[in-house]
């Protein structure tokens, strides 16, 4: 009897392996990723199949089609407002003066981004206390609505403070909505959430994992960070909500993010991102005039938003970063906390160096994912051989996601330079077409490099055998990270 059950389980397992391999072959994705999955399900009995069910990639793009239709409807509904704004502010004509920027704006729009919006006031934050203070002030002054979307919202002192502010505003009659990622906020208890619900704050969790409803996969997360208040002021970038992100936890020490505060027509696009994500999660339709007050010029900066996510027929973020590096003529400056490039990105960085472009990468050594650090280090030799300058930052947990091209334009957002951001997460990137803002980000990058350690080829030669094996294993797993 025991033998019969054993062979039945073997047969079921082998059938599942064959089914998983066939599914992977039908993906027609990047060969390294396909091979990594095939090896995982073949060499890891039972665990490989479970891992595949939880983290495997979907094949279709039906939800992307729904989002595209949703975007067209939003644009049509808001066309009259944008027409009125164009009559008030003609700076949009100046956006196309630089042919390189014109091409990049066109590419971003073709990839599914919004049109470039001129006339914005933009403030850059690197200090968590300043970021939280600005967000808290905006919430306290809200009169119509507060829309917040976060990957991580911790139930600690910082999270409780934001929660309590939302509760107060909801009791004052302000409509408050909070969209949280199901996995990123797995530790939020009902006890923490219940006071918000009781006060009238709408709380929703994006892409919940509910196996008995057929929702197995945990790999696709909403990694965006968005705040929109009254449709007039918005925040986005890399800052989550929690004590650790303001340097209060000894484990990571000081934490550094780059976050943006935007006032002006660009806030409409932040609102669109939130409304699309809220509708995707709750099916509630928020395309109403009250959430889109007529935008007026608030400053001199042009911004362009590009939402990206899994299931799309093209790798939106991948195309964007590849095009940005390829467009560089003098310098590429990158800050990323998680550096796990794929072959095309390695080639783009190398090619830029061979063209005479100065390419610099700034990566933290303090990290919450050691395997990602080792995977990134495995790419150092081939990049440095081409001339890429690599700096490791020891002083803080450098969580910023920034790319600066030729001091002409910059990219700031939630996305890392890794395969998870390329393929697996819903991300939001903001293009800044402003010499003033780009210069400020470039100067900040220069200061950070002076406080960081330049990695030299002779440093790589001192690696121990165990360290080299760790980096090799981490690199092998990089398509799955």
MODAZI-V69743 format. One record per residue. N is the residue number from 1. RES is the residue in one small letter. SS is DSSP state (H for helix, E for strand, - for the rest). OMEGA is omega in whole degrees, 0 to 359 (none if undefined). Layout:
N&RES&SS&OMEGA  N&RES&SS&OMEGA
//
This chain:
1&x&-&179  2&x&H&179  3&x&H&180  4&x&H&179  5&x&H&180  6&x&H&182  7&x&H&175  8&x&H&178  9&x&H&177  10&x&H&181  11&x&H&179  12&x&H&180  13&x&H&181  14&x&H&176  15&x&H&178  16&x&H&178  17&x&H&180  18&x&H&179  19&x&H&180  20&x&H&179  21&x&H&178  22&x&H&178  23&x&H&179  24&x&H&181  25&x&H&179  26&x&H&178  27&x&H&188  28&x&-&178  29&x&-&179  30&x&-&187  31&x&H&181  32&x&H&180  33&x&H&179  34&x&H&181  35&x&H&180  36&x&H&179  37&x&H&179  38&x&H&178  39&x&H&181  40&x&H&183  41&x&H&181  42&x&H&188  43&x&H&181  44&x&-&181  45&x&-&179  46&x&-&182  47&x&H&180  48&x&H&179  49&x&H&179  50&x&H&179  51&x&H&180  52&x&H&180  53&x&H&182  54&x&H&190  55&x&H&182  56&x&-&183  57&x&-&174  58&x&-&181  59&x&-&187  60&x&-&178  61&x&-&184  62&x&H&181  63&x&H&175  64&x&H&178  65&x&H&178  66&x&H&180  67&x&H&178  68&x&H&177  69&x&H&179  70&x&H&180  71&x&H&180  72&x&H&179  73&x&H&178  74&x&H&181  75&x&H&179  76&x&H&181  77&x&H&184  78&x&H&186  79&x&H&182  80&x&H&179  81&x&H&180  82&x&H&177  83&x&H&178  84&x&H&180  85&x&H&181  86&x&H&179  87&x&H&181  88&x&H&191  89&x&-&185  90&x&H&183  91&x&H&181  92&x&H&179  93&x&H&182  94&x&H&184  95&x&H&186  96&x&H&181  97&x&-&179  98&x&-&182  99&x&H&179  100&x&H&178  101&x&H&179  102&x&H&179  103&x&H&182  104&x&H&176  105&x&H&180  106&x&H&179  107&x&H&181  108&x&H&178  109&x&H&179  110&x&H&181  111&x&-&180  112&x&-&179  113&x&-&177  114&x&-&174  115&x&-&178  116&x&-&184  117&x&E&177  118&x&E&171  119&x&E&182  120&x&E&166  121&x&E&183  122&x&E&176  123&x&E&181  124&x&E&176  125&x&E&170  126&x&-&183  127&x&-&184  128&x&H&182  129&x&H&178  130&x&H&179  131&x&H&181  132&x&H&181  133&x&H&180  134&x&H&178  135&x&H&180  136&x&H&178  137&x&H&180  138&x&H&178  139&x&H&182  140&x&H&182  141&x&-&182  142&x&-&179  143&x&-&183  144&x&-&185  145&x&E&173  146&x&E&178  147&x&E&181  148&x&E&180  149&x&E&185  150&x&E&174  151&x&-&180  152&x&-&176  153&x&E&188  154&x&-&178  155&x&-&181  156&x&-&183  157&x&H&179  158&x&H&179  159&x&H&179  160&x&H&180  161&x&H&178  162&x&H&179  163&x&H&183  164&x&H&177  165&x&H&177  166&x&H&179  167&x&H&180  168&x&H&181  169&x&H&179  170&x&H&179  171&x&H&176  172&x&-&180  173&x&-&177  174&x&-&180  175&x&E&183  176&x&E&177  177&x&E&181  178&x&E&180  179&x&E&185  180&x&E&176  181&x&E&186  182&x&-&181  183&x&-&180  184&x&-&181  185&x&-&183  186&x&-&185  187&x&-&175  188&x&-&182  189&x&-&175  190&x&H&179  191&x&H&179  192&x&H&185  193&x&H&187  194&x&H&179  195&x&H&177  196&x&H&180  197&x&H&180  198&x&H&181  199&x&H&180  200&x&-&175  201&x&-&177  202&x&E&181  203&x&E&179  204&x&E&180  205&x&E&184  206&x&E&173  207&x&-&178  208&x&-&176  209&x&-&182  210&x&E&186  211&x&H&183  212&x&H&172  213&x&H&179  214&x&-&180  215&x&E&186  216&x&-&195  217&x&-&179  218&x&-&191  219&x&-&187  220&x&-&188  221&x&E&173  222&x&E&186  223&x&-&184  224&x&-&175  225&x&-&186  226&x&E&170  227&x&E&175  228&x&E&181  229&x&E&176  230&x&-&181  231&x&-&185  232&x&-&180  233&x&E&183  234&x&E&179  235&x&E&173  236&x&E&181  237&x&E&186  238&x&-&186  239&x&-&172  240&x&-&180  241&x&E&179  242&x&-&180  243&x&H&183  244&x&H&184  245&x&H&172  246&x&H&172  247&x&-&183  248&x&-&180  249&x&-&183  250&x&-&184  251&x&-&183  252&x&-&182  253&x&-&181  254&x&-&183  255&x&E&183  256&x&E&176  257&x&-&172  258&x&-&185  259&x&E&182  260&x&E&168  261&x&E&185  262&x&E&171  263&x&E&183  264&x&-&185  265&x&-&178  266&x&H&179  267&x&H&175  268&x&H&182  269&x&H&173  270&x&H&178  271&x&H&178  272&x&H&179  273&x&H&180  274&x&H&184  275&x&H&176  276&x&H&182  277&x&H&179  278&x&H&179  279&x&H&180  280&x&H&182  281&x&H&189  282&x&H&185  283&x&-&177  284&x&-&182  285&x&-&181  286&x&-&179  287&x&-&182  288&x&-&182  289&x&H&184  290&x&H&180  291&x&H&181  292&x&-&176  293&x&-&183  294&x&-&182  295&x&-&175  296&x&-&180  297&x&-&181  298&x&-&182  299&x&-&187  300&x&-&189  301&x&E&176  302&x&E&179  303&x&E&177  304&x&E&183  305&x&E&175  306&x&E&171  307&x&E&178  308&x&E&181  309&x&-&182  310&x&-&178  311&x&-&179  312&x&-&184  313&x&-&174  314&x&-&177  315&x&-&188  316&x&H&183  317&x&H&179  318&x&H&178  319&x&H&183  320&x&H&182  321&x&H&179  322&x&H&180  323&x&H&180  324&x&H&179  325&x&H&181  326&x&H&181  327&x&H&184  328&x&-&178  329&x&-&181  330&x&-&184  331&x&E&171  332&x&E&181  333&x&E&188  334&x&E&168  335&x&E&177  336&x&-&180  337&x&-&182  338&x&-&185  339&x&E&176  340&x&E&185  341&x&-&171  342&x&-&185  343&x&H&179  344&x&H&180  345&x&H&175  346&x&H&180  347&x&H&180  348&x&H&179  349&x&H&178  350&x&H&182  351&x&H&178  352&x&H&177  353&x&H&181  354&x&H&177  355&x&-&180  356&x&-&178  357&x&-&176  358&x&E&182  359&x&E&180  360&x&E&177  361&x&E&178  362&x&E&188  363&x&E&180  364&x&E&172  365&x&-&172  366&x&-&186  367&x&-&176  368&x&-&179  369&x&-&185  370&x&H&181  371&x&H&178  372&x&H&178  373&x&H&180  374&x&H&178  375&x&H&179  376&x&H&180  377&x&H&180  378&x&-&179  379&x&-&184  380&x&H&186  381&x&H&183  382&x&H&178  383&x&H&181  384&x&H&178  385&x&H&179  386&x&H&179  387&x&-&178  388&x&-&177  389&x&E&184  390&x&E&179  391&x&E&174  392&x&E&185  393&x&E&184  394&x&-&192  395&x&-&185  396&x&-&168  397&x&E&185  398&x&E&186  399&x&-&180  400&x&-&175  401&x&-&188  402&x&E&170  403&x&E&181  404&x&E&183  405&x&E&173  406&x&-&187  407&x&-&180  408&x&-&175  409&x&E&185  410&x&E&177  411&x&E&179  412&x&E&179  413&x&E&184  414&x&-&190  415&x&-&172  416&x&-&174  417&x&E&179  418&x&E&186  419&x&H&177  420&x&H&177  421&x&H&179  422&x&H&192  423&x&H&199  424&x&H&186  425&x&E&168  426&x&E&185  427&x&E&176  428&x&E&181  429&x&E&178  430&x&E&173  431&x&E&179  432&x&E&179  433&x&E&185  434&x&-&178  435&x&H&182  436&x&H&181  437&x&H&181  438&x&H&178  439&x&H&179  440&x&H&178  441&x&H&180  442&x&H&178  443&x&H&177  444&x&H&178  445&x&H&179  446&x&H&179  447&x&H&181  448&x&H&180  449&x&H&178  450&x&H&180  451&x&-&182  452&x&-&183  453&x&E&178  454&x&E&179  455&x&-&181  456&x&-&178  457&x&H&181  458&x&H&175  459&x&H&182  460&x&H&181  461&x&-&182  462&x&-&182  463&x&-&176  464&x&-&179  465&x&H&181  466&x&H&180  467&x&H&178  468&x&H&178  469&x&H&178  470&x&H&181  471&x&H&178  472&x&H&178  473&x&H&179  474&x&H&179  475&x&H&179  476&x&H&181  477&x&-&187  478&x&H&177  479&x&H&182  480&x&H&185  481&x&-&none
//
